[in-house]
């Protein structure tokens, strides 16, 4: 419990409540040994199953624009180099799998001056605002801290953690669940611990 409170900056009361709930649901086993007490994840699959059932990507706020530029992803990376961003959904997973052909780009962007920074990004990249639709999705995260936890760099791009990719993809239409399961399969075949965010 002290690890969560000291390293992650979460209140002791919240950590205690979460661990108690996780124990009741059978996700973890708690070992009470005074100052050496600890908790161990014992039912990863059930935790992920329940998590995907209660997680909704739609809680995020999206600004959607259009660009005909075939090199827009590389230009986005250059423009966001010193800013907190991370690719997600098929945009992030395709850097590993190339599984779903799409021109849609989804990325989380965190900014204290959201409106001004999004406008500046639009102007620098010449992104168009259509009456409906588009292919560039700038996402303001509903869960502002956890989204950027365990970010990875793949082929020079910042991508959310494998766990976050899985959660975002799982209920996403089109082909999100299919892609999530394929991504998980690839990592497990390589011997990687897919849910590294849980392990840590």
C-alpha positions as CSV (number, residue, x, y, z in Angstrom):
1,X,0.0,0.0,0.0
2,X,2.9,2.4,0.8
3,X,4.3,1.8,-2.7
4,X,1.1,3.2,-4.3
5,X,0.9,6.1,-1.9
6,X,4.5,7.2,-2.1
7,X,5.3,6.5,-5.8
8,X,2.0,7.1,-7.5
9,X,0.8,10.0,-5.3
10,X,-2.5,8.4,-4.5
11,X,-4.2,8.9,-1.1
12,X,-3.9,6.1,1.5
13,X,-7.7,5.9,1.9
14,X,-8.2,5.4,-1.8
15,X,-5.6,2.7,-2.0
16,X,-7.0,0.9,0.9
17,X,-10.5,1.0,-0.6
18,X,-9.3,-0.2,-4.0
19,X,-7.3,-3.1,-2.5
20,X,-10.3,-4.2,-0.3
21,X,-12.6,-4.2,-3.4
22,X,-10.1,-6.1,-5.4
23,X,-9.7,-8.7,-2.7
24,X,-13.5,-9.1,-2.4
25,X,-13.8,-9.6,-6.2
26,X,-11.0,-12.2,-6.1
27,X,-8.5,-10.3,-8.2
28,X,-5.8,-10.2,-5.5
29,X,-4.6,-12.1,-2.4
30,X,-3.5,-10.0,0.6
31,X,-0.7,-11.2,2.9
32,X,-0.8,-9.5,6.3
33,X,2.6,-9.5,7.9
34,X,2.8,-6.3,9.8
35,X,5.2,-3.8,8.1
36,X,6.0,-6.5,5.5
37,X,2.4,-6.9,4.4
38,X,1.8,-7.1,0.6
39,X,-0.8,-7.9,-2.0
40,X,-0.4,-10.2,-5.0
41,X,-2.4,-10.2,-8.3
42,X,-3.8,-13.7,-8.5
43,X,-6.6,-13.5,-11.1
44,X,-5.4,-11.3,-13.9
45,X,-7.8,-12.6,-16.5
46,X,-11.0,-11.9,-14.4
47,X,-9.7,-8.4,-13.6
48,X,-9.1,-7.6,-17.3
49,X,-12.5,-9.1,-18.3
50,X,-14.4,-7.0,-15.7
51,X,-12.3,-3.9,-16.6
52,X,-13.1,-4.2,-20.3
53,X,-16.8,-4.5,-19.4
54,X,-16.8,-1.3,-17.4
55,X,-14.4,0.8,-19.5
56,X,-15.8,3.2,-22.1
57,X,-13.5,5.0,-24.5
58,X,-16.4,7.4,-25.2
59,X,-15.9,9.1,-21.9
60,X,-13.0,10.9,-23.5
61,X,-13.5,14.2,-25.3
62,X,-12.6,14.3,-29.0
63,X,-11.8,17.1,-31.4
64,X,-12.0,15.7,-35.0
65,X,-10.3,17.2,-38.0
66,X,-9.3,16.3,-41.5
67,X,-6.0,16.2,-43.4
68,X,-5.4,14.8,-46.9
69,X,-1.7,14.7,-46.2
70,X,-0.4,11.1,-46.4
71,X,2.6,12.0,-44.2
72,X,0.5,13.7,-41.4
73,X,1.4,11.1,-38.7
74,X,5.2,12.0,-39.0
75,X,4.4,15.7,-39.0
76,X,2.2,15.2,-35.9
77,X,5.1,13.5,-34.2
78,X,7.4,16.4,-35.0
79,X,4.9,19.0,-33.8
80,X,4.2,17.2,-30.6
81,X,7.8,16.2,-29.7
82,X,8.0,18.3,-26.5
83,X,4.3,17.9,-25.6
84,X,2.4,15.1,-23.7
85,X,0.8,12.9,-26.3
86,X,0.3,9.2,-27.0
87,X,-1.1,7.3,-29.9
88,X,-3.9,4.8,-29.2
89,X,-6.5,2.5,-30.9
90,X,-5.5,1.2,-34.3
91,X,-3.0,4.1,-34.7
92,X,-0.9,2.8,-31.8
93,X,-1.5,-0.9,-32.3
94,X,-0.6,-0.8,-36.0
95,X,2.9,0.2,-35.2
96,X,3.3,-3.3,-33.8
97,X,0.8,-5.3,-35.9
98,X,-0.1,-3.4,-39.2
99,X,-3.3,-5.4,-38.7
100,X,-6.0,-2.9,-39.6
101,X,-5.7,-0.7,-42.7
102,X,-7.1,2.8,-41.8
103,X,-6.3,6.4,-42.3
104,X,-7.8,7.4,-38.9
105,X,-5.3,8.7,-36.4
106,X,-6.2,8.8,-32.7
107,X,-3.9,10.3,-30.1
108,X,-4.3,11.5,-26.5
109,X,-3.1,15.0,-25.9
110,X,-2.8,16.6,-22.4
111,X,-2.7,20.3,-22.1
112,X,-3.6,22.9,-19.4
113,X,-4.4,25.3,-22.3
114,X,-6.4,22.8,-24.3
115,X,-8.3,25.2,-26.6
116,X,-5.3,27.4,-27.4
117,X,-2.9,24.4,-28.0
118,X,-5.4,22.5,-30.2
119,X,-6.0,25.7,-32.3
120,X,-2.2,26.2,-32.6
121,X,-1.7,22.5,-33.7
122,X,-4.5,22.8,-36.2
123,X,-2.9,25.9,-37.8
124,X,0.6,24.4,-37.9
125,X,-0.6,21.2,-39.6
126,X,-3.4,22.9,-41.7
127,X,-6.1,20.6,-40.2
128,X,-9.6,21.2,-41.6
129,X,-12.8,21.2,-39.6
130,X,-15.5,19.4,-41.5
131,X,-19.3,19.5,-40.9
132,X,-19.1,15.8,-40.1
133,X,-16.2,13.3,-39.7
134,X,-12.5,13.6,-40.3
135,X,-9.4,11.4,-39.9
136,X,-7.4,13.2,-37.1
137,X,-8.8,12.6,-33.6
138,X,-7.3,14.7,-30.8
139,X,-8.4,13.1,-27.6
140,X,-8.6,14.9,-24.3
141,X,-8.4,12.1,-21.8
142,X,-11.1,11.5,-19.2
143,X,-8.6,9.7,-17.0
144,X,-5.8,12.3,-17.2
145,X,-3.1,10.5,-15.1
146,X,-3.5,6.8,-16.0
147,X,-3.6,7.4,-19.7
148,X,0.1,8.4,-19.7
149,X,1.3,5.8,-17.3
150,X,3.9,3.3,-18.8
151,X,3.9,5.1,-22.2
152,X,6.1,3.2,-24.7
153,X,8.1,4.4,-27.7
154,X,7.5,2.3,-30.9
155,X,9.3,3.2,-34.1
156,X,9.9,6.7,-32.7
157,X,6.2,7.4,-31.8
158,X,4.8,7.6,-28.2
159,X,2.1,5.0,-27.7
160,X,0.0,4.3,-24.6
161,X,0.8,1.2,-22.6
162,X,-0.3,-2.2,-23.9
163,X,-2.9,-2.4,-21.2
164,X,-4.4,1.0,-22.2
165,X,-4.3,0.0,-25.9
166,X,-6.2,-3.2,-25.0
167,X,-8.8,-1.3,-23.0
168,X,-9.3,1.3,-25.7
169,X,-9.5,-1.2,-28.5
170,X,-11.6,-3.9,-26.9
171,X,-15.1,-2.3,-27.4
172,X,-14.1,0.0,-30.2
173,X,-15.9,-0.2,-33.6
174,X,-14.7,-1.1,-36.2
175,X,-12.5,-4.2,-35.5
176,X,-11.3,-3.1,-32.1
177,X,-11.8,-6.3,-30.2
178,X,-10.2,-8.3,-33.1
179,X,-7.2,-6.1,-33.1
180,X,-6.9,-6.1,-29.3
181,X,-6.8,-9.9,-29.2
182,X,-4.4,-10.1,-32.1
183,X,-2.0,-7.6,-30.3
184,X,-2.2,-9.6,-27.1
185,X,-1.4,-12.8,-29.1
186,X,1.7,-11.3,-30.7
187,X,3.1,-10.2,-27.4
188,X,2.5,-13.5,-25.7
189,X,4.1,-15.4,-28.6
190,X,7.2,-13.2,-28.1
191,X,7.2,-14.0,-24.4
192,X,6.4,-10.5,-23.4
193,X,4.3,-9.7,-20.3
194,X,1.4,-8.1,-22.1
195,X,-0.3,-6.3,-19.1
196,X,2.9,-4.7,-17.9
197,X,0.9,-1.9,-16.2
198,X,-0.6,-4.6,-13.9
199,X,2.7,-6.2,-13.2
200,X,4.2,-2.9,-12.1
